[in-house]
Amino acid sequence: MSWRRKDLLGLEELTKDELELILSTAESFKEVSTREIKKVPALRGKTVVNLFYEPSTRTRVSFEVAAKRLSADVINIASETSSVKKGETLIDTGRNIEALKADIIVMRHNYSGAAVMLARNVNLSVINAGDGWHEHPTQALLDIFTLKEKLGKIEGLNISIVGDIAHSRVARSNIWGLTKLGARVTVCAPKILIPEGIEKMGVVVTSDIDEALNYADAVNVLRMQFERDGETAFPKQLEYFKEFGITNDRLKKARKDIIVMHPGPINRGIEMSSAVADGAHSVILEQVTNGIAVRMAVLFLVSQANEKMKNNENVN
Amino acid sequence: MKEKAKVLDKDSITRIVMRISHEIVEKNKGVQGLCLVGIRNRGVYLAKRLAACIKNIEGADILTGALDITLYRDDLALASGQPLVRKTEIDFDINGKSLVLVDDVLYTGRTIRAALDALVDFGRPKSIQLAVLVDRGHRELPIRADYAGKNIPTSKDETVEVRLEETDSVDEVVIIEKGQR
């Protein structure tokens, strides 16, 4: 099994073998962050550009740490402070970055499909760090990596995803990844936050949180984005917490060893109680640590594949 | 691809491991501060065999680790197949230790160069020595083995394949001739 893609755009297009290759490569990279000198020379001389059209701290920092632990040079571009403000198109921005002889663009964009479009128009590697409501592949990979580390396997697991499924690229990438690896996925949300036709992705749909927690080996709790609602938010938050919030009382009815995940940042008292977020079931901070190993693996694999493609062209 | 000759069988490999174990103990005047680090994959099994053998001689447990050098290679882009990144497991402090690096075949010396770079990231051993089962010549770097099981003169068109029971269900070393090109 070898990796032949210059880009990582989503989990939908990946095979089971490719997913497993990323996970096992990440396992090897995890050790690097435990060393006294947390650095290997694998991407020495490569330049990674973090191109973020949406605010993000944890994903950007995680990619930056991952790239630096591989000895790459990292440049951060945030759209608010760049020529994007002056009306430059995405493809022009991409070609300019390419002209700087960068090697990898890590992009977060508010439009679904932006990463695919960029990847088609540049020769350097593109890693999707979240595009609109479409996919956020490295987040799902780190969720799956954490599950596999905790439970030893993915096949046959019951995983519930709770929260704003409709607007969540994290949910979509998780569903693709988990179902390809043989897990059974349940999504749970208020009816208006469940997109029509989601069953076609091979998931069970419910709006009953207790049902979603029942039998689940793990629950992945998504962030509610009430801040977009302005002032009507507060009563809605309380109502959401009452109906869907994860509390220790609710967990008492679930499996004793249920795992609670959250991609962060957590709204304490909305998606889950503080007691749950800091409790024994929570692996939220381990997800952050694992995110670095997973992103190191992805940066390494796409860079290798792209290098190889260039060499083959020179030979032919 | 065809097998040209079997150069070592199970018994000779066992004798070599025993001899090198004695040499390691002799050269280091005992096992004080001694540790073994095998280079993945087969170096790790050889390191474990050496550790077991040294334990028989000296009665002491020897710290043993595994090193993956993929991320330190200088030919990452050139390698034909895509190298798999495997785990490095060195669960002890190598600072101040007499460290013996173990690999199956010594050839160009580039793997050892990468391993030395990797080890330096883990700390500063008192000394690093090199033990290999087979030295086949054709060095491209100023590197030599402190302990060599067998010197086997080869041509560059041949490959030396070490098979160990732990992964290959047989103990032997064979020379393989690459097909006519």
Boltz contact constraints between the chains, C-beta under 6 A:
constraints:
  - contact:
      token1: [A, 2]
      token2: [B, 82]
      max_distance: 6.0
  - contact:
      token1: [A, 25]
      token2: [B, 85]
      max_distance: 6.0
  - contact:
      token1: [A, 28]
      token2: [B, 85]
      max_distance: 6.0
  - contact:
      token1: [A, 28]
      token2: [B, 86]
      max_distance: 6.0
  - contact:
      token1: [A, 28]
      token2: [B, 87]
      max_distance: 6.0
  - contact:
      token1: [A, 31]
      token2: [B, 87]
      max_distance: 6.0
  - contact:
      token1: [A, 31]
      token2: [B, 88]
      max_distance: 6.0
  - contact:
      token1: [A, 37]
      token2: [B, 121]
      max_distance: 6.0
  - contact:
      token1: [A, 40]
      token2: [B, 71]
      max_distance: 6.0
  - contact:
      token1: [A, 42]
      token2: [B, 71]
      max_distance: 6.0
  - contact:
      token1: [A, 307]
      token2: [B, 77]
      max_distance: 6.0
